[in-house]
Amino acid sequence: MWFITAKTVMTSLPQLIKSHRKKAALAQAQLAKLAGVGKTVVWDIENGKESVQWDTLQKILRVLNISVEWRSPLLDRIASVEPTSAFSPDASFSLSKPQVSENSAANSPTE
């Protein structure tokens, strides 16, 4: 399994979601239905809405097979001291500074 970070490909989260949705040949309404979210949610995210509930974003990312990896020096330091501790992000998530990775299955051609 390999990962491409959003920083590496220089793409924003809205662009990443839109391109994966199109590669999967899904309309925004279809993606929303598959993710179990309102149909305007996908439009809002793809058009740069600044905040969205984390659980809502996870549903969309799960359908598109996009994974998110949390990284920070603080988390690395905690992990080295307490390897069993877990990090739980806040309930809301800002789309302006995401740390996103996509796995290889998301790159499979669907066109």
QUIRALIN-V482522 format. One record per backbone hydrogen bond with DSSP energy under -0.5 kcal/mol. NH is the residue of the N-H (numbers start at 1). CO is the residue of the C=O. If there is no record, write none. Layout:
((NH;CO) (NH;CO))
This chain:
((4;102) (6;100) (9;5) (10;6) (11;6) (16;12) (17;13) (18;14) (19;15) (20;16) (21;17) (22;18) (23;19) (24;20) (25;22) (26;21) (31;27) (32;28) (33;29) (34;30) (35;31) (36;32) (37;32) (41;38) (42;38) (43;39) (44;40) (45;41) (46;42) (47;43) (48;45) (49;44) (52;93) (54;91) (57;53) (58;54) (59;55) (60;56) (61;57) (62;58) (63;59) (64;60) (65;62) (66;61) (67;101) (69;99) (76;72) (77;73) (78;74) (79;75) (80;76) (81;77) (82;78) (85;82) (89;87) (93;52) (95;50) (96;50) (97;94) (98;95) (100;98) (101;67) (102;4) (103;65) (104;2) (106;103) (107;104) (108;105))
